[in-house]
Amino acid sequence: MIKATKDIINEFNLSFEKRKKQILESADHVKIDGTTYYVSNGGNDQNDGLTPKSAWKTLEKVSWADLKYGDGVLFERGDLFRGCIKTKPGVTYAAFGCGDKPKLFAGNIDLADDTKWSLVDSRANIWKYADKQPDPGTLVFNNGEKCANKLIPSYIEGKFVVRENPQKSFIMHIEMKNDLDMYWEFDEKLTTSHRHPVSGEDFPVPDVNGALGYIYLRCDNGNPGDVFNSIENVARSHMFYVGQNKGVKIDNLCIKYVGMHGVAAGIYVEDLTVTNCEFGWIGGTIQHYFGLDPNYPEGGRGTVTRFGNAIEVYGGCKNYTVSNNYIYEVYDAGITHQVTTSTKLSMSDIKYENNLIENCVYGIEYFLNQIDGENESCMDNVIIKANFIRNSGYGWGQQRHNKHTPAAIKGWSYVNTAKNYSITDNIFDRCAYRLLHLVALEKTSLAYMDGNTYIQHLNGKIGQYGENKIKEPENITFDMNADNVIANVFGDKNSKVYYID
């Protein structure tokens, strides 16, 4: 065990900053075999898009363009684009020109306009934004200086109630007690009562898909449009919707303020590559009111699940690579492959390498939950190597009610059948709860660990590693014996272990 002095921590911080700088300044090296199209703030969607001078202008044009396998779409560096993209198979999305990475934001407008905010409750300093907006995961002020605290009531038998006290009706001006508390009031349409009912709680709940609503913000210092230079809505949308499209490549883009997933792929996807990108302020919007959130098990139908990952595959995959990205302030996971399945699925040839992941509730998340007797699915050839994962659970995502889920790597306690799975040469730098949660039904499915560095506060948690066939493995405390535990329980014989008093 090595004591992490200020000098040692500073050395690590310099390494993290060096990695960040290298990612943010990464050069453009994509190879495009087909036609190259250009997108610029100075463009026009009526152009042909074939040169920088005849560029397209909007993400909407990119989504609906007739792109072919092998084509590429390049966004001009230094420009800002708003909206989302529906990808096409085999298309590369990347950057051209000089300067900062092209910025892609989900929100349709910067909300820092004092003419759009009106004071609706002078006693509680509550302000209302004039135009209806998609569900905000949060509001981000001045490019990340602060963010709003989102209040979401439960919806029980026809009325909104306080989540922590379902017997109490939710009254906005009473519950918005602190500066920068936020509430989104939407025109709820209700699901049919039979959708995902919980026994004894069979009633309709709000459906937020496609919903718009008014944003209310408590701002004790005055009109939010005057107080802040920028206010970004982390709006309920994916940025890149990949789905099952094969061969999508995303490189050297800045993807921020996205309320669902930065990159969303699912069911089954092959050859998805995400490299050299910046992802920040992702997630936090309402997924549903069905009360199926394992992070809030005491909630039933009508309670809220929030979600949002920077890069996600939900389902089967092959040749899925996430490399050299800077990912921070994510409500859930920085990177993930996950599925709950009753049919056979393969998740193979997955590589997460050289990423810097900060202030996400989960740095890297994975799980394979097999139900209804399904026992053939498997994760095969999963490599997690040379990533820096730091301050997991210390970001804005800890607005969540449940505080004991964060982990640098989060595997949950499912079957998690795997082979050829390795976690090597990473740095795990502090976590608000456990550093690692690595559990599977069979010992042979556990990750091979080697050469990782562990930094944690004394009396924090190392985490869990082992089989759950009979019972859950112990969640082990990070004490002065942590180096021996990491070597002998986690099997990482070549680890370096640092403790912080």
N, C-alpha and C positions, 0 to 999 in steps of 0.2 A: 504493500500500500504506500502510495506517495501522497504527501500533503500538497494540495493545490494552493500554493501561495499566490499572492497577487502577481508576482512575476511570471509564474507558470500560466495563470489564467490569461495574462496579457499576451503571452506567446501563442496560446490557442486562439485568442481573439484576432491576432494578426494573421494567423492562418485562415481563419474564417473570412476576414476582410479580403485577403488575397484571392481566395476562391470566388467571392462575390464579384470582385473587380474583373476577374478573368471571364466570368460568365456574362456580366453586363457589357463587357467590351468585346465579346466574341465576334469574329469576322464572319462574313457570309461565304459559305463554301458549297451551297446546295447545287446539285447537278439536275437539270431538268431535260428530259429526253424529248418531250413533246413541245407544245406551244407555250410560250411565256406571256402572261398577262400582268399588267401593272395597275396599281391602285394608288391614288394620290388625292390629298385634300384639294388640289388644284385641278382634278380631273372632272369628267362628266360621264355619266352612265350611258350617254348616247354615243360615246366614242367606241372605237374598236378594241381599246385596251392593249394594243400590241406593242406600244412604245411608251416610255415615260411621258412623252409629250401628248400622247393620245390615251392617257390613262383613264380607267374608270374612277368613280368617286366613292361608292358606298359598299358596305358589307352586304346589303340586300342584293345588289347587282352580282356580287361574288356568289352568293347563295344560289341564285337562279340562273347563272350563266351555264351554257352548254359546254362544260369542261370534260375532257377526255382523259382516259388513263395515261399517265405520263406527263400531263400538263402541269404548269406551275403558276401560282398567283403570288406576286411580290408586292408588298406594301412599302410605301416610301418611309424611310427612317425620319424621325422627328415629327411625324404626323400623328393625329389622333382620330380614330374611327370608332363610331358608336353603333351598337346593335349586336348581332350574332351571326354565325356562319353555319349553314348546313353544308357539310363537306360532300365531295364527290369521290368515288373510288380512284385510287392511284394518283391523287393530286397532291402536290407539295405547296404548302403555304409558308411563305418566308419573307425576307426583307430585301430591299435594295436601297442604294444611295449612301449618304453619309450621316453621321450623328447617332442619336439615341435610337434604341429599338422602336419600331412602330408600336403605338399604344392602341389597344383594343379594349374598350370599356363597354359594359352591358347597359348602363343607364343611358337614357336618351338625351339627357341634358344635365349640366352642372346646376345644382339647386341653389347656389349662392347668389340669389337675385332678391334684393330687399323688397321689390315691388310685388313679389309672389307670396310673401309671408304676411299673414295678418294675425294680430293678437286676439285670441278667442277667450282667454281666461287670464285676467290681469293679476288675480290673487296667486295663481299657481304658475304664472309666466309661461303659459302654453300657447304656442304658435302653430298655425295651420298653413300648409303649402297649398296654393290655389288649385293646381291641376292634379287630377288623379294620377297615381303612379303604380307600377307593379310592386308587389310585396318587397320591401327592403330587408335584406338580411341584417344590415345595419346602415347607418349613415357614417361616412368617413369625412372628417374635417381637415382642411389644410394639408391634403396629401399624406394623411396618416398621423398627424399630430394627436388627434383624439378620434373617438368613435362614439356613436350613440349606444345606449343600453336599451335593447328592445324588450318591451313588455308584450307578452302574448297571453291572453286569457284562454282558459279551456271553454268548451261549448257543451254544456250538459243539459239535455232535455229542453232545448229551445232557448237557452239564454247563455250569455257569456258570463263566466264566473272566474274568480281569482284562482290561478293554477295551484297555488300553495294552500288555498282554503276554498274548496269547491262549494261550501255552504254560503259563500259571500259573493254577491253580485259584483261584477267588474265595473267600476265607475271611474272613468279616465282621470278626472282631475284629482280624485282621492289617491289613486295608485301611482300617479306620476309625481313622486316625492323628491326626486333628485335632478340636478342639472343634467341635461342631455338624455334624460329618459325619453323614449320614443314609443309611439303607438301608431299602428296602421289600421285604419277603420275602412273595411271594404264591404261592398254590397254582396253579402254571402248568398251564393246559391247552394242548395243542400243536396247531398248525395241521397240516393234511395236508402231506406233503412236497412236493407238486407246486405249491403256491401260491407264486408269484413266486420260483422257484428261481434261483440264480445258477449258471452253468455250473460243474460240479465240486463244488457245495456244496448238493446236493439232499437236505436233511434237515429234519425238523419243527423249528419254533421256537415259543416261547411266544406265546400270544394273550392280550393284556391286557384285551380288551374285556369289561367287566363283572366283572373280577377284583377281589377284595378281598385284603388282606394285612396283615401286622403291620408297624408302623413301629418301627425301631430308631434311636435317636439317641445319639450320643456327647455327653455333657454333663459337662464337667469340674468344674462348680461345684455339682453335686448334682442332686436330683430336678427335672426340667424344669418340673413343675407348681408347684414352689416358686420356682424361679429366675425364671420369667417370669409376667407378669400375663395375657398372652394368647398362645396358639399357634394359628395358623390353618393348616389344611391347604389348600394350593392344589390342590384335589381334581379328579380326572380327570372333567371334565364340561364341556359348554357351559353358559353361562348362558341366553342366548336362542338357541334353535334356530329359525331362520327357514326354512331349506330353500328351497323355491320359492314360499313364500307372498308374494303381491303386496300392496303397500301397507302394509307394517308400518312403524310409527313408534315410536321409542324416544327418550324425552326426560327429562332432569333426574333421572337415577338414578345411584347410586354402585354400580358393579359391580366387585367385588374378589375375590381369592383363587379364581380360576377356572383349572383346570388345562388346559383345551383352549382354546376361543375364547369371548370375551365375547359376541360376536354372530357367529353362524355361518349364512351363506347360501350356497346353491350350486346347481349345475346350470344354472338360469336364474331370475333374480329381477328384478322390476320395482318401482320406487317404494319402495325401502328408504331410510329417513331415520334418522340417529342424530345427535342434537343435545344440547348442554348437559350431557353426562354426564361422570362421572369413572370412569376405568378404571385399576385398579392391581393389580399382582402377578398377571399372567396367564400361563398356559402352563407348559411344562417337563415335562409328563407324557410317558409313553412312547407314541409313535404306533404303532410296530411294531418287530419284530426282523428285518425282511426285508432289511436292509442296502442300502437304496436311497437313502440320504441323500447328496445332493451335497456337503453340508458335511463329510462324512467319507468321501471317496472310497476310502480304503485299506481300508475295512470291507467285508466280504462278508456273505452270509447269516448271520444270528445276531448281527450287530451292531445297535446300538440307534439309532433315530431319535426325538428328542424334538421337540415342536412346541407351538404355541400363539400365537395372535394376538388382539389386543383386538377388532378388527372385521374380518371377512373375508367376501369373496365369492369362492367358488371355482367358476368357470364363467362363463356369460354373464350380462349384467345390462343394465338400462336405468333411467335416473333413480336413481342411487345417490349419496346425499349424506351426507357426514360433516362436520359443522360445529360449531365452538365446544365441542370436547371437551377435557378434560384427561386425558392418557394417559401412564402411567409404569410402569416396572419390568415390561416385557413380555419374555418369553423370545425371541420372534421379532419380529413386526412390530406396530407400533401400529395401522396401517390398511393394508389390502391388497385388491387385486383380482388374481386370478391363475388360470391354468388351463394344463394340458397337454392338448391335444385332437387327435383325429384326425377330428373332424367340425366343420362350420362353426359358429362361435359369434360373436355380437356383444357387445361390451362398450362401451356408449355412454352419453353424458351422465353422466359421473362427476365429482363435485366434492368436493374436500377443501379446506376453507377455515377459517381462523381457529382452528385447533387448536393446543394446546400439547402437545408430545410430548417426553418426557424419559426417558433411561435405558432405551431400547428398543434391541435389537440393530439393528433396522431401524426408522427412523421411519415411513416410508411405503415399502411394497413393492409391486411389480407385475411380472407377466410374462405373456407369451402364447407358449407353446411349442407349435409346430405340428409334428405327427408323421405318419408314414404318408402323406406326400404332400399333406396338407391345406394349402391355401394361400389360403383365402378369409376366414378369421377376421380381425377387425380391432378395435382399440380406437379409438373415435371420440368426439371432444369430451371430452377428459380435462383438467380444470382443477385444478391444485395451486397454491393462492394464499393468501398472507398467513398461513402457518403458522409457528410457532416450533418448530424441531426441534433439540434440544440433547442433547449428551452421548450420542450414539448409540454403543452398544457398551460403555458404562461401567456398565451396570446388572448385575443378578444373572444375566441371560441369558448373560453371558460365562463361566458355568460350562461352556459347550460346549467341546468339544475344539479345534475349528477357530477360530482367532482372527482370520483375515483376511477375514471376510465382512461386518462391520458397515458400515453406510452410513446417512446421513440419508435418502436416497432410493435404494432398491435395485431396479434393473431386471433384474438377471441378464443373461446373454449369450445370449438366445434370439432368435427371429425378431422378436418384439415389433412386429408390424405396427401402425402407428398413424397417425392423421391428426387435425388440430385438437387437438394436445396441447401444453399450455403449463404452465410452471413460473415463476411470477412473484411478486415481493414477499414472498418467504419469508426467514426468518433461519435459517441453518444454523450452529449454534454447536458446533463441535468434534465430532470423531468418533474413536473408538479406532483406526479404520482409514481408509477413504476417505469423504470427505463425500458424493460422488455416484457412482453406478454407472448410467450411462445409455447403453445399447448396444442397437443394433438391426441387422437385416440390411441395411436400406436407410437411406440418409441422410434420406430424406423422412419416415421414421418417428420421428426424434429430436425431443425436446421443444424448443419455442421457449422460450428463457430470457431473462428481463428483470427488472431491478430487485431481484435477490436480494442478501442480505448473507451474507458468508462469513467465519467466524471459525475459525482452525485454528492448531495449533502448527506452527512452522517445522519442516521436515523430516518432517511428517506427509504425508498424501495428500489432494490435491484429488479425485482419482478418475479415472474413465473416461467419455469422451463420444465416440461415433463408431460407424462401421459395423464389423460383424464378418464381412462377406462373405468377405474374404480372410484376415484375421487379427484378433486382438483389438486394440482400440485401447489405446494406452499408458496405464498407471496412473500418473498424473502426480504428482510430488512437489510439495508445497506449499512453495515456496522464495520468495526475494525477487522472483521474476518471476511469482508466482501471479496477480496482477491482470491482467497481459497474457494469460496463458494462459486465464483465465476469460473475458476479453473476446473473444479470437480463436479459441480452440478450442471453448469451450462456447457462445460467441456471446452472452454476457451483457454487452452494452455499457454498461449502466447499473448495474452491480454496485457494491457497496461491499465492500472486502476488508480484513480485519484479521488481523494476525499476532500470535502470542504467542511470545515468546522461550522 
